[in-house]
Amino acid sequence: MNYLWSPWRMKYIQKHDVENEGCVFCKLLAQQDSPDNLIVHRGEHVFVILNRYPYTSGHIMVVPNFHTDSFENLDEASLTELMQKTTTAMRIIRKLYQPQAFNLGANVGVAAGAGIADHVHMHIVPRWNGDTNFMTTLGQTRVLPEDLTETYLKMKLEWDLE
């Protein structure tokens, strides 16, 4: 399945002309935290945001405040905080969702599959045995057992308690 152009993202792509809008992460960062922008935590150098089109429930991202297309352009403090927030995210997701594993990663550049290539970010995706099934494989459809607003409220509360 081609993540960038899959049918479940077409509604978003058709409604948004990214080239004329500017960076989606920078715009969200300028807004107040809410279920609308999905930011669950702000650090000094990075912020943590739910993925609007999650692979699984609890799929979040750690995004540098500094707008850049690659990790090698970040300073040491930003890189350190990015990894610290990534491990905190794993701990919170384990508490809330009891995943059996995680996928951690970043798609740096369009050729690597980055949907938002101009602002690098780290994905934290909780995984369970059997979470990829015929719906994903044949129907190119994700089945999420929880509404994104509910996920946001749970995650926000846990990050606020950290």
Secondary structure, DSSP 8 states (H G I E B T S, - for coil): --TTT-HHHHHHHHH--HHHH--HHHHHHTS--STTT-EEEE-SSEEEEE-SS-SSTT-EEEEESS--SSGGGS-HHHHHHHHHHHHHHHHHHHHHH--SEEEEE---SGGGT-SSTTS--EEEEEE-TT-S-HHHHTT-----SS-HHHHHHHHHHHHHH-
